[in-house]
Amino acid sequence: MTHTWIAMVFLAGLASLAESRTLALNTGDRFITVRTKLYADGWRADPAAHASTGEYDGLDRLLVQAGYAEVDYCSVGKSDCVLQYTKGSACLRLHTQGEEIRSMKLERWTDECREKGPSEAQNLLPADVRYMAQWRNECADFEQCKGADAYLLRLRKKYAQNTAVMKILKAYNRPVEIYPDTKK
């Protein structure tokens, strides 16, 4: 029985490796084009991609806001980003370079699964919902609350059937007071 289990795990690992190796990816391809290929081939954003790296800043914030929930992290400076995908039990990690989404180019890729943080919880909210919580809490500081409210509405439509996520999103019903100390 143990040998059968080991064989099954080994075969699953080989299938996972084969799935990521059959992709027609090329170094220098535009990220947006690569992502379209991945989705056509059945790859999807790892919903917990940004789970272990903390808050969203810079390019990773822009990526999530634009609907790219697969962002794991982006560096500051020359703007390298790591994006995570899954397909069944297979994993794919893209490394890109570029300072704007439209100009990001594929630098390399691996079949590695994302690294999990030591304090990472089991039942995490999707990346875009976690981002919404951060953005909504900071929007007044940057005078972006109207944008945050519009993003919140998009998320409510997207997750209308997910009661756990909707419970979190409903907590943001109240408008943000931009300058509460100046009210008369």
Backbone hydrogen bonds in HBPLUS format (Angstrom, degrees):
<---DONOR---> <-ACCEPTOR-->    atom                        ^
c    i                          cat <-CA-CA->   ^        H-A-AA   ^      H-
h    n   atom  resd res      DA  || num        DHA   H-A  angle D-A-AA Bond
n    s   type  num  typ     dist DA aas  dist angle  dist       angle   num
A0005-TRP N   A0001-MET O   3.12 MM   4  6.43 158.8  2.17 149.8 154.9     1
A0006-ILE N   A0002-THR O   2.98 MM   4  6.24 161.6  2.02 151.2 155.9     2
A0007-ALA N   A0003-HIS O   2.94 MM   4  6.08 157.8  1.99 145.4 151.6     3
A0008-MET N   A0004-THR O   2.93 MM   4  6.19 153.7  2.00 147.9 155.0     4
A0009-VAL N   A0005-TRP O   3.01 MM   4  6.29 160.1  2.05 151.6 156.5     5
A0010-PHE N   A0006-ILE O   2.93 MM   4  6.11 160.3  1.97 149.7 155.5     6
A0011-LEU N   A0007-ALA O   2.88 MM   4  6.10 162.6  1.91 151.1 155.4     7
A0012-ALA N   A0008-MET O   2.92 MM   4  6.11 155.6  1.98 146.2 153.2     8
A0013-GLY N   A0009-VAL O   2.97 MM   4  6.17 153.9  2.03 145.9 153.0     9
A0014-LEU N   A0010-PHE O   2.95 MM   4  6.30 151.7  2.03 147.2 155.1    10
A0015-ALA N   A0011-LEU O   2.88 MM   4  6.13 158.1  1.93 149.4 155.3    11
A0016-SER N   A0012-ALA O   2.89 MM   4  6.09 155.7  1.94 146.5 153.5    12
A0017-LEU N   A0013-GLY O   2.96 MM   4  6.18 158.6  2.01 146.8 152.1    13
A0018-ALA N   A0014-LEU O   2.85 MM   4  6.07 157.8  1.90 149.3 155.6    14
A0019-GLU N   A0015-ALA O   2.93 MM   4  6.13 152.1  2.01 148.1 154.9    15
A0020-SER N   A0016-SER O   3.39 MM   4  6.72 156.8  2.45 148.3 152.0    16
A0021-ARG N   A0017-LEU O   3.16 MM   4  6.30 139.2  2.33 142.6 154.0    17
A0022-THR N   A0018-ALA O   3.20 MM   4  6.26 132.5  2.44 148.1 156.1    18
A0029-ASP N   A0026-ASN O   3.06 MM   3  5.70 161.2  2.09 140.5 140.9    19
A0028-GLY N   A0106-LEU O   2.74 MM  78  5.10 170.2  1.75 149.0 152.6    20
A0106-LEU N   A0029-ASP O   2.74 MM  77  5.40 163.2  1.77 161.4 166.7    21
A0033-THR N   A0030-ARG O   3.09 MM   3  5.38 121.7  2.45 104.8 118.5    22
A0034-VAL N   A0030-ARG O   3.01 MM   4  6.32 161.8  2.04 155.8 161.6    23
A0031-PHE N   A0104-MET O   2.82 MM  73  5.41 169.8  1.83 137.4 138.6    24
A0035-ARG N   A0031-PHE O   2.81 MM   4  6.03 163.5  1.84 159.9 164.0    25
A0036-THR N   A0032-ILE O   3.15 MM   4  6.32 153.5  2.23 138.8 145.3    26
A0037-LYS N   A0033-THR O   3.10 MM   4  6.44 157.7  2.15 149.7 155.1    27
A0038-LEU N   A0034-VAL O   2.91 MM   4  6.21 159.5  1.95 153.6 159.6    28
A0039-TYR N   A0035-ARG O   2.95 MM   4  6.19 166.7  1.97 156.6 158.7    29
A0040-ALA N   A0036-THR O   3.01 MM   4  6.18 154.4  2.08 145.7 153.2    30
A0041-ASP N   A0037-LYS O   2.98 MM   4  6.19 136.0  2.18 142.4 154.3    31
A0041-ASP N   A0038-LEU O   3.06 MM   3  5.05 128.2  2.34  94.8 108.8    32
A0043-TRP N   A0038-LEU O   2.92 MM   5  5.15 152.7  1.99 151.4 143.4    33
A0042-GLY N   A0039-TYR O   3.15 MM   3  5.09 163.2  2.18 102.4 106.9    34
A0044-ARG N   A0086-THR O   2.92 MM  42  5.51 159.1  1.97 152.3 159.0    35
A0086-THR N   A0044-ARG O   2.82 MM  42  5.51 155.1  1.88 156.0 164.4    36
A0046-ASP N   A0084-GLN O   3.04 MM  38  5.51 165.5  2.06 128.8 126.8    37
A0049-ALA N   A0046-ASP O   2.99 MM   3  5.17 151.5  2.08 127.1 123.5    38
A0051-ALA N   A0048-ALA O   2.98 MM   3  5.14 163.3  2.00 120.6 122.3    39
A0061-ARG N   A0058-GLY O   3.14 MM   3  5.40 125.6  2.45 101.4 114.6    40
A0062-LEU N   A0058-GLY O   3.21 MM   4  6.62 154.4  2.28 146.5 153.6    41
A0063-LEU N   A0059-LEU O   2.87 MM   4  6.11 157.5  1.92 153.6 159.8    42
A0064-VAL N   A0060-ASP O   3.10 MM   4  6.25 170.1  2.11 147.4 149.2    43
A0065-GLN N   A0061-ARG O   3.00 MM   4  6.11 162.8  2.03 148.6 154.2    44
A0066-ALA N   A0062-LEU O   2.96 MM   4  6.09 140.5  2.12 141.5 151.4    45
A0066-ALA N   A0063-LEU O   3.15 MM   3  5.14 125.6  2.46  94.2 108.1    46
A0068-TYR N   A0063-LEU O   2.87 MM   5  5.15 162.1  1.90 147.6 142.5    47
A0067-GLY N   A0064-VAL O   2.97 MM   3  5.09 160.0  2.01 107.1 112.9    48
A0084-GLN N   A0070-GLU O   2.83 MM  14  5.20 161.2  1.86 148.1 147.9    49
A0072-ASP N   A0082-VAL O   2.78 MM  10  5.47 166.4  1.79 152.4 154.4    50
A0073-TYR N   A0082-VAL O   3.39 MM   9  5.55 154.9  2.46 136.8 142.6    51
A0082-VAL N   A0073-TYR O   2.83 MM   9  5.55 158.4  1.88 167.5 174.1    52
A0075-SER N   A0080-ASP O   2.72 MM   5  5.33 159.6  1.76 158.9 165.5    53
A0098-GLY N   A0079-SER O   3.13 MM  19  5.52 144.2  2.27 137.8 148.5    54
A0081-CYS N   A0096-THR O   3.01 MM  15  5.15 154.3  2.08 125.4 132.8    55
A0096-THR N   A0081-CYS O   2.85 MM  15  5.15 162.5  1.88 147.8 153.7    56
A0083-LEU N   A0094-LEU O   2.93 MM  11  5.10 156.2  1.98 141.2 148.4    57
A0094-LEU N   A0083-LEU O   2.84 MM  11  5.10 162.4  1.87 153.7 157.6    58
A0085-TYR N   A0092-LEU O   2.84 MM   7  5.04 152.8  1.92 155.2 160.1    59
A0092-LEU N   A0085-TYR O   2.97 MM   7  5.04 147.3  2.08 142.3 139.1    60
A0087-LYS N   A0090-ALA O   3.03 MM   3  5.14 152.3  2.11 135.1 138.1    61
A0090-ALA N   A0087-LYS O   2.98 MM   3  5.14 154.0  2.05 131.4 128.6    62
A0093-ARG N   A0110-THR O   2.92 MM  17  5.26 167.3  1.94 147.3 150.0    63
A0110-THR N   A0093-ARG O   2.95 MM  17  5.26 150.0  2.04 142.7 152.4    64
A0095-HIS N   A0108-ARG O   2.86 MM  13  5.24 156.6  1.91 164.9 157.2    65
A0107-GLU N   A0095-HIS O   2.73 MM  12  5.48 165.2  1.75 156.1 156.8    66
A0108-ARG N   A0095-HIS O   3.25 MM  13  5.24 155.1  2.32 136.2 139.0    67
A0097-GLN N   A0105-LYS O   2.89 MM   8  5.40 146.3  2.00 144.9 156.0    68
A0105-LYS N   A0097-GLN O   2.81 MM   8  5.40 160.9  1.85 148.7 152.7    69
A0103-SER N   A0100-GLU O   2.99 MM   3  5.36 140.7  2.14 108.4 120.0    70
A0104-MET N   A0101-ILE O   3.24 MM   3  5.30 164.4  2.27 106.5 111.2    71
A0120-GLU N   A0117-GLY O   3.24 MM   3  5.21 165.7  2.26 110.2 111.8    72
A0129-VAL N   A0126-PRO O   3.05 MM   3  5.43 128.1  2.33 107.1 120.5    73
A0130-ARG N   A0126-PRO O   3.03 MM   4  6.38 160.6  2.06 157.6 163.7    74
A0131-TYR N   A0127-ALA O   2.84 MM   4  6.04 155.8  1.90 151.0 158.4    75
A0132-MET N   A0128-ASP O   2.98 MM   4  6.10 149.9  2.07 132.6 140.7    76
A0133-ALA N   A0129-VAL O   3.09 MM   4  6.40 155.6  2.15 148.0 153.1    77
A0134-GLN N   A0130-ARG O   3.20 MM   4  6.53 158.4  2.25 145.9 151.1    78
A0135-TRP N   A0131-TYR O   2.80 MM   4  6.03 173.6  1.80 164.0 165.5    79
A0136-ARG N   A0132-MET O   2.80 MM   4  5.78 167.2  1.82 152.2 156.5    80
A0137-ASN N   A0133-ALA O   3.19 MM   4  6.23 150.0  2.29 136.9 144.3    81
A0138-GLU N   A0134-GLN O   3.16 MM   4  6.39 129.3  2.44 140.6 153.9    82
A0138-GLU N   A0135-TRP O   3.00 MM   3  5.12 136.8  2.20  99.9 112.5    83
A0139-CYS N   A0135-TRP O   2.76 MM   4  5.59 119.7  2.12 153.2 168.8    84
A0141-ASP N   A0138-GLU O   3.02 MM   3  5.54 131.6  2.26 113.1 125.4    85
A0142-PHE N   A0139-CYS O   3.15 MM   3  5.43 140.4  2.31 103.6 114.0    86
A0144-GLN N   A0139-CYS O   2.93 MM   5  4.82 170.5  1.94 137.6 140.7    87
A0143-GLU N   A0140-ALA O   3.38 MM   3  4.88 164.5  2.41  94.7  99.3    88
A0148-ALA N   A0144-GLN O   3.00 MM   4  6.29 154.1  2.06 149.8 157.9    89
A0149-ASP N   A0145-CYS O   2.84 MM   4  6.01 152.2  1.92 144.8 152.0    90
A0150-ALA N   A0146-LYS O   3.02 MM   4  6.28 154.5  2.09 145.4 151.8    91
A0151-TYR N   A0147-GLY O   2.98 MM   4  6.20 155.8  2.04 146.1 152.8    92
A0152-LEU N   A0148-ALA O   2.88 MM   4  6.08 151.9  1.96 144.5 152.6    93
A0153-LEU N   A0149-ASP O   3.05 MM   4  6.35 151.6  2.13 145.4 151.9    94
A0154-ARG N   A0150-ALA O   3.17 MM   4  6.53 153.3  2.24 144.4 150.9    95
A0155-LEU N   A0151-TYR O   3.01 MM   4  6.34 155.4  2.07 150.5 157.3    96
A0156-ARG N   A0152-LEU O   2.95 MM   4  6.23 151.8  2.03 148.7 156.6    97
A0157-LYS N   A0153-LEU O   3.17 MM   4  6.48 150.9  2.26 145.6 152.1    98
A0158-LYS N   A0154-ARG O   3.01 MM   4  6.24 161.1  2.04 147.2 152.9    99
A0159-TYR N   A0155-LEU O   2.86 MM   4  5.98 159.7  1.90 155.8 159.5   100
A0162-ASN N   A0159-TYR O   2.94 MM   3  5.23 163.8  1.96 117.6 123.0   101
A0166-MET N   A0162-ASN O   2.92 MM   4  6.10 165.2  1.94 158.3 163.3   102
A0167-LYS N   A0163-THR O   3.02 MM   4  6.09 147.6  2.12 142.6 149.7   103
A0168-ILE N   A0165-VAL O   3.04 MM   3  5.25 119.9  2.41 101.5 115.7   104
A0169-LEU N   A0165-VAL O   2.93 MM   4  6.27 164.9  1.95 156.7 161.1   105
A0170-LYS N   A0166-MET O   2.85 MM   4  5.92 151.8  1.92 149.2 155.3   106
A0171-ALA N   A0168-ILE O   3.08 MM   3  5.42 144.0  2.21 105.4 115.8   107
A0172-TYR N   A0169-LEU O   3.07 MM   3  5.61 161.1  2.11 112.8 118.9   108
A0173-ASN N   A0170-LYS O   3.23 MM   3  5.43 143.2  2.38 119.9 116.0   109
A0182-THR N   A0179-TYR O   3.24 MM   3  5.83 159.9  2.28 118.1 123.4   110
A0183-LYS N   A0180-PRO O   3.48 MM   3  5.72 170.7  2.49 108.6 110.8   111
